[in-house]
Amino acid sequence: MADPGVLEATQYLSFMLDQEVFAVDVARVREILEYKGTTRIPQTPAYLRGVINLRGSVVPVVDLRLLFGMPAVEHTINTCVIVLEINVEGDTVVAGALADSVREVLELEATEVEAAPRLGSRLNTDFIKGMGKRNEQFLMLLDIDRVFGDETIGVIRQTGGTAAEADETA
């Protein structure tokens, strides 16, 4: 049985990184963009691919593969940027997450979600909200606020604006 605190929304946007399926709460997704490259910012971590211009707003783009310790790959026609709203200390920060491909929006029932696995004290899995199961395949439901932890958010805040600033130019 699922933990009632695990499932806040029933619709998720699923996407691929390497051969794994991940998903984020669809309510946190602003839009999905074709990846056309970024403007690199010197002296930033490798996982911060750079920034894009989204209707006049500067939006930082994080490579989730690198953030999760996966190997970098060549970008394909399916590579995309998922523009997300991240909650940070009461503010909403807009950032892009680079994904290998987007799959679908799916609805998960509470019975299809299990609590995040605990893998010991050395491995931090707090960014996993839960594990969904669909057609005998697991997908990791991400807590996007925790994925973009304090260090990542600090870098993002230096490179991009808040959601309010992005709304003014949209």
N, C-alpha and C positions, 0 to 999 in steps of 0.2 A: 504494500500500500504506500502511496506517495505521502511525503511530508506536506501538510497543508501550506507551510510557509515557502515551499519550493516553487510552487506554480502560481504566479501572480497574473499571468496572461495565458491564453490558450492558443494564440496565434504566434508563430515564429517564422522568421526568414531563415531558411537553411542555406548553407554555402559550404564549399569545399576548400580545404587546405591540405595539401598532399593528398592522401587517399582517405582522409577522415572528414566526417560530416559534422559541422558545427551549426549552431542556431542562436539567433538573438531575438528578443522580444520585438515583434514587428512595430509596436507602438514607439520604439526608440529609433526607428529607421526613418530618416528624412527622404532619402532617395538613393537610387543606385545609378552610378555613372560608368560609362565605358572608360577604361584606363588609357589615358593618352600621355602619360608621363607626369613628372612633377618638377618643380624647381627646387633643387637641392639647397639646403641651408648648411653652411660650413660649421664644423665643430658641434654637430648634433649626433646622437647615437645612430648606429646603422639602421635600427628598426624604424627610425623616422625618415621615411623616404623623401620628404620634402613637403611642399605646399602646392595647392592648386587654387586657381581663381574660380570661385563659384559665384557667378553673377555679381562680381565686384568684391566679394569677401574672400579673405585669405583663410583657407581651410587646410590644416596640417593633415598629412596622410601617413598612417602607421602601417608597416608591413607586418601583418599578424604572424606570418611564417617566422620572421626573424624574432619577433617579440616572444613567440612560444618556443624558440630554440630549434626550429626546423631549418633545413637547408634552403638557401635561396635558389630560385629557378628563373629561367627565362619567362618573360610574360607572353601570354598567348592572346588570341582574339577573345577568349572567355574571361581574361583577367578583368576585374572590375573594382571600383571603389564604392564601398557601402558607407554613405554619409549618415553618421549617428549623432544622437543627442546624448551627452554624458552628463550625469549629475555630479557636481563637485561642490561640496560645502554650500548647498543651496543655489548655486549658479548652474546654468546649463552651458556646456562647452560643446561646440560642434567640431567633430573630427571625422576624418575618413579612415576606413579600415580596408586595406588591400586584401582581396580574396582571389583564389584561383578561379572560382566560378560561383555563380549563384544558382541554386537548385530550384527552390519553390517556397511559397508561403504555405505552411501547413498548420493544422490545428491538432493539438494534443490534448487528450483527456487526462485527467488526474491519474487514472490508472495506467497511463502510458509513460509516466514520469517517476523516476526513483531519485532519492537523495544522491548528492554528489559523493563519489567514493572518497574514503579517507585512506591515504596512502602513507601514513606515518608522519612524524613531526618534521622530517627534513624536507619533504616535498609539499609545496604550497598549492593546494587545489581550491582555494577559496574563491577563485574566479569562475569556478564551475557551479552554476546554480542547481543543476541536476542533470540526469541522464535520461534522455527520451528514447523510446523504442518504437520504431515504425518498420513494419515488414521485415522483422528479424534483424534489423540493423540498428545499432546504437548511434545516437547523435548527442553531442555535448552541448547542453544549454548554457550559454555564457552569461554571467553577470557582468555586463559591459562596463559598469562603473568600477568593478574590481579589476577587470582586464586592463583598463587604463588606470593603473595604480598611481600613487603619489608622485613617483619619479617621472612616469610618462606624462601625467597631467602637467607637471611642472614645466617640462619641455614644450608641451603643446600650448600652454598658456603664453609662453614666450613667443610663439610663432603664429598664433591665430587668435581670432576674436571670440567673443561669447555668442550665444545664440541670438541675443537681442540685437547685436551688431549685424549678424547675418540676416536677420529678419528685415532690418532697415533697408538693406540693399536688394532684397529679393523682389 
